[in-house]
Amino acid sequence: RIDNMRMVGGCVRFTLTGDRGFTLLTHFGPGPLPEEPNCNLTVDGGIYEQLQAGELDAQQAFMSGKIDILGDMQMAMQLALAVMSPD
């Protein structure tokens, strides 16, 4: 997964909504942190738990509107592929 993560470049804001929600801003690759992230990913805490448990497929969740992606869709896909790759 580490090698796959090296292919991702840019800044992502991940927001988990709900009672235990949080926002995480992550920058991949060299260069300064931009004023605005390249991509914003937003998901409800309950949906995130289902994704982590393997009860819900990430692609199905996105296609059904349970994951909101704004901005650079290619970067979001690169990140998803890197994270979901087998160990």
Sequence and secondary structure as in RCSB ss.txt:
>XXXX:A:sequence
RIDNMRMVGGCVRFTLTGDRGFTLLTHFGPGPLPEEPNCNLTVDGGIYEQLQAGELDAQQAFMSGKIDILGDMQM
AMQLALAVMSPD
>XXXX:A:secstr
 HHHHTT  EEEEEEEESTT EEEEEEESSS   SS SEEEEEEHHHHHHHHTTSS HHHHHHTTSEEEEE HHH
HHHHHHHHHS  
